[in-house]
Amino acid sequence: MHVHVHGQNGEAKFWLEPWIELAKNYGLSQKELGEALYLIEKYEYDIRTAWHEHFRS
């Protein structure tokens, strides 16, 4: 399970399992990565719920 984050200067991919961690960074600054990580942690439940809804089959 993962989430993609897009910003003005690039994008990143974060793994959600087994824990939240940066998988790849394509141009985001450390500040942008920190903000993304904060939001992912804050909305982790909503992200996981949306993931399961989207990939339910």
Phi and psi restraints in degrees (value plus and minus 20) as a CYANA .aco file:
   2 HIS   PHI    -169.4  -129.4
   2 HIS   PSI     150.4   190.4
   3 VAL   PHI    -158.9  -118.9
   3 VAL   PSI     121.4   161.4
   4 HIS   PHI    -120.1   -80.1
   4 HIS   PSI     120.7   160.7
   5 VAL   PHI    -142.5  -102.5
   5 VAL   PSI     109.2   149.2
   6 HIS   PHI    -135.8   -95.8
   6 HIS   PSI     116.6   156.6
   7 GLY   PHI    -154.0  -114.0
   7 GLY   PSI    -199.8  -159.8
   8 GLN   PHI     -83.2   -43.2
   8 GLN   PSI     -52.7   -12.7
   9 ASN   PHI    -122.6   -82.6
   9 ASN   PSI     -19.0    21.0
  10 GLY   PHI     139.7   179.7
  10 GLY   PSI    -174.6  -134.6
  11 GLU   PHI    -171.8  -131.8
  11 GLU   PSI     147.4   187.4
  12 ALA   PHI    -167.7  -127.7
  12 ALA   PSI     141.9   181.9
  13 LYS   PHI    -145.2  -105.2
  13 LYS   PSI     111.7   151.7
  14 PHE   PHI    -138.5   -98.5
  14 PHE   PSI     111.5   151.5
  15 TRP   PHI     -95.0   -55.0
  15 TRP   PSI     124.9   164.9
  16 LEU   PHI    -125.6   -85.6
  16 LEU   PSI     -33.4     6.6
  17 GLU   PHI    -156.4  -116.4
  17 GLU   PSI     121.7   161.7
  18 PRO   PHI     -96.5   -56.5
  18 PRO   PSI     -32.6     7.4
  19 TRP   PHI    -168.6  -128.6
  19 TRP   PSI     148.1   188.1
  20 ILE   PHI     -95.9   -55.9
  20 ILE   PSI     102.6   142.6
  21 GLU   PHI    -176.5  -136.5
  21 GLU   PSI     134.4   174.4
  22 LEU   PHI     -90.0   -50.0
  22 LEU   PSI     108.8   148.8
  23 ALA   PHI    -117.1   -77.1
  23 ALA   PSI     -69.5   -29.5
  24 LYS   PHI    -166.5  -126.5
  24 LYS   PSI     126.5   166.5
  25 ASN   PHI    -150.5  -110.5
  25 ASN   PSI     107.3   147.3
  26 TYR   PHI    -140.9  -100.9
  26 TYR   PSI      49.2    89.2
  27 GLY   PHI      81.3   121.3
  27 GLY   PSI     -25.4    14.6
  28 LEU   PHI     -96.3   -56.3
  28 LEU   PSI     124.0   164.0
  29 SER   PHI     -94.7   -54.7
  29 SER   PSI     146.7   186.7
  30 GLN   PHI     -80.3   -40.3
  30 GLN   PSI     -56.5   -16.5
  31 LYS   PHI     -83.7   -43.7
  31 LYS   PSI     -65.8   -25.8
  32 GLU   PHI     -83.4   -43.4
  32 GLU   PSI     -60.4   -20.4
  33 LEU   PHI     -83.2   -43.2
  33 LEU   PSI     -61.3   -21.3
  34 GLY   PHI     -83.4   -43.4
  34 GLY   PSI     -62.3   -22.3
  35 GLU   PHI     -84.9   -44.9
  35 GLU   PSI     -61.2   -21.2
  36 ALA   PHI     -83.1   -43.1
  36 ALA   PSI     -66.0   -26.0
  37 LEU   PHI     -80.2   -40.2
  37 LEU   PSI     -62.6   -22.6
  38 TYR   PHI     -77.9   -37.9
  38 TYR   PSI     -67.2   -27.2
  39 LEU   PHI     -87.8   -47.8
  39 LEU   PSI     -58.8   -18.8
  40 ILE   PHI     -82.3   -42.3
  40 ILE   PSI     -64.7   -24.7
  41 GLU   PHI     -85.4   -45.4
  41 GLU   PSI     -60.6   -20.6
  42 LYS   PHI     -85.0   -45.0
  42 LYS   PSI     -59.3   -19.3
  43 TYR   PHI    -129.4   -89.4
  43 TYR   PSI       4.5    44.5
  44 GLU   PHI     -74.6   -34.6
  44 GLU   PSI     -65.6   -25.6
  45 TYR   PHI     -80.9   -40.9
  45 TYR   PSI     -65.7   -25.7
  46 ASP   PHI     -84.4   -44.4
  46 ASP   PSI     -60.2   -20.2
  47 ILE   PHI     -83.8   -43.8
  47 ILE   PSI     -66.3   -26.3
  48 ARG   PHI     -82.9   -42.9
  48 ARG   PSI     -61.2   -21.2
  49 THR   PHI     -82.8   -42.8
  49 THR   PSI     -65.6   -25.6
  50 ALA   PHI     -83.9   -43.9
  50 ALA   PSI     -58.1   -18.1
  51 TRP   PHI     -79.7   -39.7
  51 TRP   PSI     -69.9   -29.9
  52 HIS   PHI     -84.3   -44.3
  52 HIS   PSI     -58.3   -18.3
  53 GLU   PHI     -84.4   -44.4
  53 GLU   PSI     -63.3   -23.3
  54 HIS   PHI     -88.3   -48.3
  54 HIS   PSI     -59.8   -19.8
  55 PHE   PHI    -119.8   -79.8
  55 PHE   PSI     -10.5    29.5
  56 ARG   PHI     -86.0   -46.0
  56 ARG   PSI     108.0   148.0
